[in-house]
Structures are given as structure tokens and as C-alpha cells.
Amino acid sequence: MLELTKENFDQEVKEAEGYVLVDFWSQSCEPCKALMPHVHDMEKDFENIKFTSFDIGLGRRLAIREKVMGLPVIAIYKDGERVDAVTTDDATKENVRAMLEKYA
């Protein structure tokens, strides 16, 4: 899982070719921290998808630009465009896996 910063987000996500998962989270989001190990575990099952995470506490403007208004948000980008996401109460390990399987 690649840790994103506001400095490398565009290069690693917006300019990337293919599929990129972004796990938007924050230090104060307990549901985010509970979900994170499950998302990390899924990385080995979806080798065609680049797994990344972004702590929104390190870049609130970037999170707003990406329309992250609540947490957790697990988003899929394809060729730099956000194509899918599971958010807030829908962000369960089952829903994340189901979303990933659509793009595997």
C-alpha cells in the first residue's frame, strides 16, 4: 500500500494508467482504521489494481477537490478519473471486495 501525500497524489493517482484504489482516511476516523487492515489484505488478491492510501489530515484541500466529504471513502480511479467508490456506512470489507471484483 503506497502512502500518498498532497505532493505525489496527482502523479500516483491522477496521472496513473490503469486502476488505482485510494483509501481516504484520517487519524480520528475509527471506522477507517478498523477497515484499513482488511483493505491491505485485499491487495494481494487484486494485482492489477494499485493500492494507495491518503490521510486527509495531511491535505484537506486535496480531499475536498476529490469530493471526499465524509469518511471512510474507498475510491477506484481508472486512468486518473474516479469511476467508483464506497463511502461512509457502505464502506464495509464486503462492499470494498465487491467493488474491486468489478475491476479485476
N, CA, C and O atoms as a GROMACS GRO file, in nm:
protein
  416
    1MET      N    1   0.086  -0.118   0.000
    1MET     CA    2   0.000   0.000   0.000
    1MET      C    3   0.090   0.123   0.000
    1MET      O    4   0.171   0.143   0.090
    2LEU      N    5   0.074   0.203  -0.102
    2LEU     CA    6   0.154   0.324  -0.117
    2LEU      C    7   0.088   0.439  -0.040
    2LEU      O    8  -0.030   0.468  -0.059
    3GLU      N    9   0.164   0.503   0.047
    3GLU     CA   10   0.114   0.618   0.122
    3GLU      C   11   0.122   0.742   0.033
    3GLU      O   12   0.230   0.780  -0.014
    4LEU      N   13   0.009   0.805   0.010
    4LEU     CA   14   0.004   0.924  -0.073
    4LEU      C   15   0.022   1.049   0.011
    4LEU      O   16  -0.009   1.052   0.130
    5THR      N   17   0.074   1.154  -0.052
    5THR     CA   18   0.083   1.286   0.007
    5THR      C   19   0.021   1.384  -0.092
    5THR      O   20  -0.008   1.348  -0.206
    6LYS      N   21   0.001   1.507  -0.048
    6LYS     CA   22  -0.052   1.606  -0.143
    6LYS      C   23   0.049   1.634  -0.253
    6LYS      O   24   0.012   1.679  -0.361
    7GLU      N   25   0.177   1.606  -0.226
    7GLU     CA   26   0.280   1.627  -0.328
    7GLU      C   27   0.280   1.518  -0.436
    7GLU      O   28   0.309   1.547  -0.552
    8ASN      N   29   0.248   1.393  -0.400
    8ASN     CA   30   0.256   1.286  -0.500
    8ASN      C   31   0.120   1.234  -0.546
    8ASN      O   32   0.114   1.144  -0.630
    9PHE      N   33   0.010   1.288  -0.494
    9PHE     CA   34  -0.123   1.236  -0.527
    9PHE      C   35  -0.150   1.240  -0.677
    9PHE      O   36  -0.189   1.139  -0.736
   10ASP      N   37  -0.128   1.356  -0.739
   10ASP     CA   38  -0.157   1.367  -0.882
   10ASP      C   39  -0.073   1.270  -0.964
   10ASP      O   40  -0.124   1.206  -1.056
   11GLN      N   41   0.054   1.259  -0.933
   11GLN     CA   42   0.143   1.170  -1.007
   11GLN      C   43   0.100   1.024  -0.991
   11GLN      O   44   0.095   0.950  -1.089
   12GLU      N   45   0.068   0.983  -0.869
   12GLU     CA   46   0.040   0.841  -0.841
   12GLU      C   47  -0.103   0.800  -0.874
   12GLU      O   48  -0.131   0.682  -0.895
   13VAL      N   49  -0.195   0.898  -0.878
   13VAL     CA   50  -0.336   0.865  -0.900
   13VAL      C   51  -0.389   0.930  -1.027
   13VAL      O   52  -0.436   0.860  -1.117
   14LYS      N   53  -0.383   1.062  -1.036
   14LYS     CA   54  -0.445   1.133  -1.148
   14LYS      C   55  -0.372   1.112  -1.280
   14LYS      O   56  -0.433   1.117  -1.387
   15GLU      N   57  -0.240   1.086  -1.273
   15GLU     CA   58  -0.163   1.065  -1.396
   15GLU      C   59  -0.132   0.918  -1.421
   15GLU      O   60  -0.062   0.884  -1.516
   16ALA      N   61  -0.184   0.830  -1.335
   16ALA     CA   62  -0.154   0.687  -1.346
   16ALA      C   63  -0.238   0.623  -1.456
   16ALA      O   64  -0.350   0.666  -1.483
   17GLU      N   65  -0.182   0.521  -1.517
   17GLU     CA   66  -0.257   0.441  -1.613
   17GLU      C   67  -0.312   0.320  -1.540
   17GLU      O   68  -0.246   0.264  -1.452
   18GLY      N   69  -0.433   0.279  -1.578
   18GLY     CA   70  -0.493   0.162  -1.516
   18GLY      C   71  -0.568   0.199  -1.389
   18GLY      O   72  -0.603   0.315  -1.366
   19TYR      N   73  -0.592   0.097  -1.307
   19TYR     CA   74  -0.675   0.113  -1.188
   19TYR      C   75  -0.591   0.145  -1.065
   19TYR      O   76  -0.485   0.086  -1.042
   20VAL      N   77  -0.642   0.240  -0.986
   20VAL     CA   78  -0.579   0.278  -0.860
   20VAL      C   79  -0.689   0.285  -0.754
   20VAL      O   80  -0.790   0.352  -0.774
   21LEU      N   81  -0.669   0.215  -0.643
   21LEU     CA   82  -0.758   0.227  -0.528
   21LEU      C   83  -0.698   0.331  -0.435
   21LEU      O   84  -0.579   0.329  -0.407
   22VAL      N   85  -0.782   0.422  -0.386
   22VAL     CA   86  -0.738   0.520  -0.287
   22VAL      C   87  -0.825   0.502  -0.162
   22VAL      O   88  -0.947   0.515  -0.166
   23ASP      N   89  -0.759   0.472  -0.052
   23ASP     CA   90  -0.824   0.462   0.078
   23ASP      C   91  -0.808   0.598   0.147
   23ASP      O   92  -0.702   0.628   0.202
   24PHE      N   93  -0.915   0.679   0.143
   24PHE     CA   94  -0.913   0.809   0.210
   24PHE      C   95  -0.949   0.785   0.357
   24PHE      O   96  -1.050   0.723   0.386
   25TRP      N   97  -0.864   0.836   0.448
   25TRP     CA   98  -0.885   0.811   0.591
   25TRP      C   99  -0.829   0.926   0.672
   25TRP      O  100  -0.767   1.018   0.616
   26SER      N  101  -0.850   0.922   0.803
   26SER     CA  102  -0.787   1.019   0.892
   26SER      C  103  -0.756   0.952   1.025
   26SER      O  104  -0.814   0.849   1.060
   27GLN      N  105  -0.665   1.013   1.098
   27GLN     CA  106  -0.624   0.960   1.228
   27GLN      C  107  -0.742   0.953   1.326
   27GLN      O  108  -0.744   0.866   1.414
   28SER      N  109  -0.839   1.042   1.312
   28SER     CA  110  -0.952   1.046   1.406
   28SER      C  111  -1.071   0.962   1.362
   28SER      O  112  -1.173   0.961   1.429
   29CYS      N  113  -1.059   0.890   1.251
   29CYS     CA  114  -1.170   0.811   1.197
   29CYS      C  115  -1.154   0.665   1.240
   29CYS      O  116  -1.077   0.590   1.179
   30GLU      N  117  -1.227   0.626   1.343
   30GLU     CA  118  -1.216   0.488   1.392
   30GLU      C  119  -1.266   0.386   1.289
   30GLU      O  120  -1.203   0.282   1.273
   31PRO      N  121  -1.378   0.411   1.218
   31PRO     CA  122  -1.419   0.315   1.115
   31PRO      C  123  -1.313   0.298   1.005
   31PRO      O  124  -1.295   0.188   0.951
   32CYS      N  125  -1.242   0.407   0.973
   32CYS     CA  126  -1.134   0.399   0.873
   32CYS      C  127  -1.025   0.304   0.920
   32CYS      O  128  -0.979   0.218   0.846
   33LYS      N  129  -0.984   0.322   1.046
   33LYS     CA  130  -0.875   0.241   1.100
   33LYS      C  131  -0.916   0.095   1.115
   33LYS      O  132  -0.833   0.005   1.102
   34ALA      N  133  -1.046   0.069   1.142
   34ALA     CA  134  -1.094  -0.068   1.152
   34ALA      C  135  -1.098  -0.136   1.015
   34ALA      O  136  -1.071  -0.255   1.004
   35LEU      N  137  -1.131  -0.060   0.912
   35LEU     CA  138  -1.140  -0.115   0.776
   35LEU      C  139  -1.004  -0.134   0.711
   35LEU      O  140  -0.987  -0.224   0.628
   36MET      N  141  -0.908  -0.052   0.746
   36MET     CA  142  -0.779  -0.049   0.677
   36MET      C  143  -0.708  -0.185   0.668
   36MET      O  144  -0.660  -0.219   0.560
   37PRO      N  145  -0.698  -0.263   0.775
   37PRO     CA  146  -0.629  -0.392   0.761
   37PRO      C  147  -0.694  -0.485   0.658
   37PRO      O  148  -0.625  -0.560   0.590
   38HIS      N  149  -0.826  -0.479   0.648
   38HIS     CA  150  -0.897  -0.562   0.551
   38HIS      C  151  -0.865  -0.518   0.408
   38HIS      O  152  -0.847  -0.601   0.319
   39VAL      N  153  -0.858  -0.387   0.388
   39VAL     CA  154  -0.823  -0.334   0.256
   39VAL      C  155  -0.679  -0.373   0.222
   39VAL      O  156  -0.651  -0.413   0.109
   40HIS      N  157  -0.590  -0.361   0.318
   40HIS     CA  158  -0.450  -0.402   0.297
   40HIS      C  159  -0.443  -0.549   0.255
   40HIS      O  160  -0.368  -0.584   0.164
   41ASP      N  161  -0.521  -0.634   0.321
   41ASP     CA  162  -0.520  -0.778   0.290
   41ASP      C  163  -0.568  -0.805   0.147
   41ASP      O  164  -0.522  -0.901   0.085
   42MET      N  165  -0.658  -0.723   0.096
   42MET     CA  166  -0.713  -0.745  -0.039
   42MET      C  167  -0.611  -0.716  -0.148
   42MET      O  168  -0.627  -0.762  -0.261
   43GLU      N  169  -0.508  -0.641  -0.115
   43GLU     CA  170  -0.409  -0.601  -0.216
   43GLU      C  171  -0.350  -0.723  -0.288
   43GLU      O  172  -0.327  -0.718  -0.408
   44LYS      N  173  -0.325  -0.830  -0.215
   44LYS     CA  174  -0.264  -0.949  -0.277
   44LYS      C  175  -0.359  -1.020  -0.373
   44LYS      O  176  -0.314  -1.095  -0.460
   45ASP      N  177  -0.490  -0.997  -0.359
   45ASP     CA  178  -0.589  -1.063  -0.444
   45ASP      C  179  -0.618  -0.987  -0.573
   45ASP      O  180  -0.680  -1.041  -0.664
   46PHE      N  181  -0.573  -0.862  -0.582
   46PHE     CA  182  -0.606  -0.778  -0.697
   46PHE      C  183  -0.478  -0.712  -0.749
   46PHE      O  184  -0.455  -0.593  -0.729
   47GLU      N  185  -0.396  -0.792  -0.815
   47GLU     CA  186  -0.264  -0.745  -0.857
   47GLU      C  187  -0.271  -0.642  -0.970
   47GLU      O  188  -0.173  -0.571  -0.993
   48ASN      N  189  -0.384  -0.634  -1.040
   48ASN     CA  190  -0.396  -0.537  -1.149
   48ASN      C  191  -0.437  -0.399  -1.098
   48ASN      O  192  -0.449  -0.305  -1.177
   49ILE      N  193  -0.459  -0.385  -0.967
   49ILE     CA  194  -0.502  -0.258  -0.909
   49ILE      C  195  -0.393  -0.209  -0.814
   49ILE      O  196  -0.348  -0.283  -0.727
   50LYS      N  197  -0.351  -0.083  -0.832
   50LYS     CA  198  -0.252  -0.024  -0.742
   50LYS      C  199  -0.325   0.026  -0.617
   50LYS      O  200  -0.419   0.104  -0.628
   51PHE      N  201  -0.281  -0.018  -0.501
   51PHE     CA  202  -0.343   0.019  -0.374
   51PHE      C  203  -0.266   0.134  -0.310
   51PHE      O  204  -0.144   0.129  -0.295
   52THR      N  205  -0.340   0.240  -0.274
   52THR     CA  206  -0.280   0.357  -0.211
   52THR      C  207  -0.370   0.403  -0.097
   52THR      O  208  -0.486   0.365  -0.089
   53SER      N  209  -0.315   0.486  -0.010
   53SER     CA  210  -0.396   0.546   0.096
   53SER      C  211  -0.356   0.692   0.114
   53SER      O  212  -0.241   0.730   0.090
   54PHE      N  213  -0.454   0.771   0.156
   54PHE     CA  214  -0.431   0.914   0.175
   54PHE      C  215  -0.495   0.959   0.305
   54PHE      O  216  -0.617   0.951   0.322
   55ASP      N  217  -0.412   1.008   0.397
   55ASP     CA  218  -0.460   1.064   0.523
   55ASP      C  219  -0.507   1.207   0.494
   55ASP      O  220  -0.425   1.295   0.465
   56ILE      N  221  -0.638   1.228   0.501
   56ILE     CA  222  -0.690   1.360   0.462
   56ILE      C  223  -0.644   1.470   0.557
   56ILE      O  224  -0.652   1.588   0.523
   57GLY      N  225  -0.597   1.433   0.675
   57GLY     CA  226  -0.543   1.532   0.767
   57GLY      C  227  -0.419   1.600   0.712
   57GLY      O  228  -0.381   1.708   0.758
   58LEU      N  229  -0.355   1.537   0.614
   58LEU     CA  230  -0.235   1.592   0.553
   58LEU      C  231  -0.265   1.672   0.427
   58LEU      O  232  -0.174   1.726   0.364
   59GLY      N  233  -0.392   1.679   0.389
   59GLY     CA  234  -0.428   1.752   0.268
   59GLY      C  235  -0.578   1.769   0.254
   59GLY      O  236  -0.641   1.706   0.169
   60ARG      N  237  -0.634   1.854   0.336
   60ARG     CA  238  -0.780   1.872   0.334
   60ARG      C  239  -0.831   1.931   0.202
   60ARG      O  240  -0.936   1.891   0.152
   61ARG      N  241  -0.756   2.024   0.146
   61ARG     CA  242  -0.799   2.082   0.018
   61ARG      C  243  -0.802   1.977  -0.091
   61ARG      O  244  -0.893   1.975  -0.174
   62LEU      N  245  -0.702   1.889  -0.092
   62LEU     CA  246  -0.700   1.782  -0.190
   62LEU      C  247  -0.820   1.691  -0.171
   62LEU      O  248  -0.884   1.651  -0.268
   63ALA      N  249  -0.853   1.656  -0.046
   63ALA     CA  250  -0.969   1.572  -0.018
   63ALA      C  251  -1.098   1.638  -0.068
   63ALA      O  252  -1.183   1.572  -0.127
   64ILE      N  253  -1.112   1.768  -0.044
   64ILE     CA  254  -1.230   1.840  -0.091
   64ILE      C  255  -1.234   1.840  -0.244
   64ILE      O  256  -1.340   1.821  -0.304
   65ARG      N  257  -1.119   1.862  -0.307
   65ARG     CA  258  -1.112   1.859  -0.453
   65ARG      C  259  -1.159   1.724  -0.507
   65ARG      O  260  -1.222   1.717  -0.613
   66GLU      N  261  -1.128   1.618  -0.433
   66GLU     CA  262  -1.168   1.483  -0.475
   66GLU      C  263  -1.307   1.444  -0.425
   66GLU      O  264  -1.348   1.328  -0.435
   67LYS      N  265  -1.378   1.543  -0.370
   67LYS     CA  266  -1.516   1.527  -0.324
   67LYS      C  267  -1.529   1.424  -0.213
   67LYS      O  268  -1.626   1.348  -0.207
   68VAL      N  269  -1.430   1.422  -0.123
   68VAL     CA  270  -1.435   1.338  -0.004
   68VAL      C  271  -1.498   1.423   0.106
   68VAL      O  272  -1.432   1.509   0.166
   69MET      N  273  -1.626   1.399   0.132
   69MET     CA  274  -1.700   1.482   0.227
   69MET      C  275  -1.726   1.411   0.359
   69MET      O  276  -1.763   1.474   0.458
   70GLY      N  277  -1.708   1.280   0.362
   70GLY     CA  278  -1.724   1.201   0.483
   70GLY      C  279  -1.628   1.084   0.475
   70GLY      O  280  -1.574   1.055   0.368
   71LEU      N  281  -1.606   1.017   0.585
   71LEU     CA  282  -1.512   0.905   0.587
   71LEU      C  283  -1.580   0.782   0.646
   71LEU      O  284  -1.677   0.794   0.721
   72PRO      N  285  -1.529   0.664   0.613
   72PRO     CA  286  -1.423   0.637   0.516
   72PRO      C  287  -1.473   0.644   0.372
   72PRO      O  288  -1.592   0.632   0.345
   73VAL      N  289  -1.378   0.664   0.281
   73VAL     CA  290  -1.404   0.660   0.137
   73VAL      C  291  -1.297   0.571   0.075
   73VAL      O  292  -1.178   0.596   0.088
   74ILE      N  293  -1.343   0.466   0.007
   74ILE     CA  294  -1.254   0.381  -0.071
   74ILE      C  295  -1.294   0.404  -0.216
   74ILE      O  296  -1.403   0.366  -0.258
   75ALA      N  297  -1.204   0.466  -0.293
   75ALA     CA  298  -1.237   0.506  -0.430
   75ALA      C  299  -1.150   0.431  -0.530
   75ALA      O  300  -1.036   0.397  -0.502
   76ILE      N  301  -1.208   0.407  -0.647
   76ILE     CA  302  -1.135   0.347  -0.760
   76ILE      C  303  -1.122   0.453  -0.868
   76ILE      O  304  -1.219   0.517  -0.908
   77TYR      N  305  -1.000   0.469  -0.915
   77TYR     CA  306  -0.970   0.558  -1.027
   77TYR      C  307  -0.923   0.472  -1.144
   77TYR      O  308  -0.853   0.372  -1.124
   78LYS      N  309  -0.962   0.511  -1.265
   78LYS     CA  310  -0.910   0.446  -1.386
   78LYS      C  311  -0.856   0.555  -1.476
   78LYS      O  312  -0.927   0.648  -1.515
   79ASP      N  313  -0.728   0.544  -1.509
   79ASP     CA  314  -0.662   0.642  -1.594
   79ASP      C  315  -0.684   0.784  -1.543
   79ASP      O  316  -0.705   0.877  -1.621
   80GLY      N  317  -0.679   0.800  -1.410
   80GLY     CA  318  -0.687   0.932  -1.348
   80GLY      C  319  -0.826   0.982  -1.316
   80GLY      O  320  -0.840   1.087  -1.253
   81GLU      N  321  -0.930   0.911  -1.357
   81GLU     CA  322  -1.067   0.954  -1.331
   81GLU      C  323  -1.131   0.863  -1.227
   81GLU      O  324  -1.120   0.741  -1.234
   82ARG      N  325  -1.199   0.924  -1.129
   82ARG     CA  326  -1.269   0.843  -1.029
   82ARG      C  327  -1.389   0.777  -1.096
   82ARG      O  328  -1.474   0.845  -1.153
   83VAL      N  329  -1.395   0.643  -1.087
   83VAL     CA  330  -1.502   0.569  -1.154
   83VAL      C  331  -1.597   0.500  -1.056
   83VAL      O  332  -1.707   0.459  -1.096
   84ASP      N  333  -1.556   0.488  -0.929
   84ASP     CA  334  -1.641   0.416  -0.834
   84ASP      C  335  -1.591   0.446  -0.694
   84ASP      O  336  -1.477   0.488  -0.674
   85ALA      N  337  -1.678   0.425  -0.596
   85ALA     CA  338  -1.638   0.442  -0.456
   85ALA      C  339  -1.742   0.380  -0.364
   85ALA      O  340  -1.861   0.371  -0.397
   86VAL      N  341  -1.694   0.336  -0.249
   86VAL     CA  342  -1.784   0.303  -0.139
   86VAL      C  343  -1.752   0.403  -0.028
   86VAL      O  344  -1.635   0.432  -0.001
   87THR      N  345  -1.857   0.456   0.034
   87THR     CA  346  -1.837   0.566   0.128
   87THR      C  347  -1.913   0.543   0.259
   87THR      O  348  -2.010   0.468   0.264
   88THR      N  349  -1.867   0.606   0.360
   88THR     CA  350  -1.924   0.612   0.495
   88THR      C  351  -1.982   0.477   0.538
   88THR      O  352  -1.907   0.380   0.550
   89ASP      N  353  -2.112   0.469   0.560
   89ASP     CA  354  -2.171   0.345   0.612
   89ASP      C  355  -2.163   0.229   0.515
   89ASP      O  356  -2.167   0.113   0.557
   90ASP      N  357  -2.152   0.257   0.385
   90ASP     CA  358  -2.140   0.149   0.286
   90ASP      C  359  -1.998   0.096   0.274
   90ASP      O  360  -1.975  -0.003   0.204
   91ALA      N  361  -1.903   0.158   0.342
   91ALA     CA  362  -1.762   0.117   0.332
   91ALA      C  363  -1.737   0.001   0.429
   91ALA      O  364  -1.680   0.018   0.537
   92THR      N  365  -1.780  -0.118   0.386
   92THR     CA  366  -1.755  -0.241   0.461
   92THR      C  367  -1.657  -0.325   0.380
   92THR      O  368  -1.640  -0.304   0.260
   93LYS      N  369  -1.593  -0.420   0.448
   93LYS     CA  370  -1.497  -0.504   0.374
   93LYS      C  371  -1.567  -0.582   0.262
   93LYS      O  372  -1.508  -0.605   0.157
   94GLU      N  373  -1.692  -0.622   0.283
   94GLU     CA  374  -1.766  -0.695   0.180
   94GLU      C  375  -1.793  -0.605   0.058
   94GLU      O  376  -1.777  -0.648  -0.056
   95ASN      N  377  -1.834  -0.482   0.084
   95ASN     CA  378  -1.863  -0.390  -0.027
   95ASN      C  379  -1.737  -0.347  -0.100
   95ASN      O  380  -1.739  -0.330  -0.222
   96VAL      N  381  -1.627  -0.331  -0.027
   96VAL     CA  382  -1.500  -0.297  -0.092
   96VAL      C  383  -1.458  -0.412  -0.185
   96VAL      O  384  -1.420  -0.388  -0.299
   97ARG      N  385  -1.466  -0.536  -0.136
   97ARG     CA  386  -1.428  -0.652  -0.218
   97ARG      C  387  -1.517  -0.660  -0.342
   97ARG      O  388  -1.468  -0.684  -0.453
   98ALA      N  389  -1.647  -0.641  -0.324
   98ALA     CA  390  -1.740  -0.648  -0.438
   98ALA      C  391  -1.707  -0.542  -0.542
   98ALA      O  392  -1.712  -0.568  -0.662
   99MET      N  393  -1.672  -0.422  -0.496
   99MET     CA  394  -1.635  -0.315  -0.589
   99MET      C  395  -1.507  -0.354  -0.662
   99MET      O  396  -1.499  -0.340  -0.784
  100LEU      N  397  -1.407  -0.404  -0.591
  100LEU     CA  398  -1.280  -0.442  -0.654
  100LEU      C  399  -1.300  -0.552  -0.758
  100LEU      O  400  -1.235  -0.552  -0.862
  101GLU      N  401  -1.389  -0.646  -0.729
  101GLU     CA  402  -1.410  -0.758  -0.822
  101GLU      C  403  -1.468  -0.710  -0.955
  101GLU      O  404  -1.450  -0.776  -1.057
  102LYS      N  405  -1.536  -0.596  -0.956
  102LYS     CA  406  -1.588  -0.541  -1.082
  102LYS      C  407  -1.475  -0.497  -1.174
  102LYS      O  408  -1.494  -0.491  -1.296
  103TYR      N  409  -1.357  -0.466  -1.117
  103TYR     CA  410  -1.248  -0.410  -1.196
  103TYR      C  411  -1.129  -0.504  -1.208
  103TYR      O  412  -1.028  -0.468  -1.268
  104ALA      N  413  -1.141  -0.622  -1.151
  104ALA     CA  414  -1.029  -0.718  -1.152
  104ALA      C  415  -1.010  -0.778  -1.290
  104ALA      O  416  -0.921  -0.861  -1.309
   0.00000   0.00000   0.00000
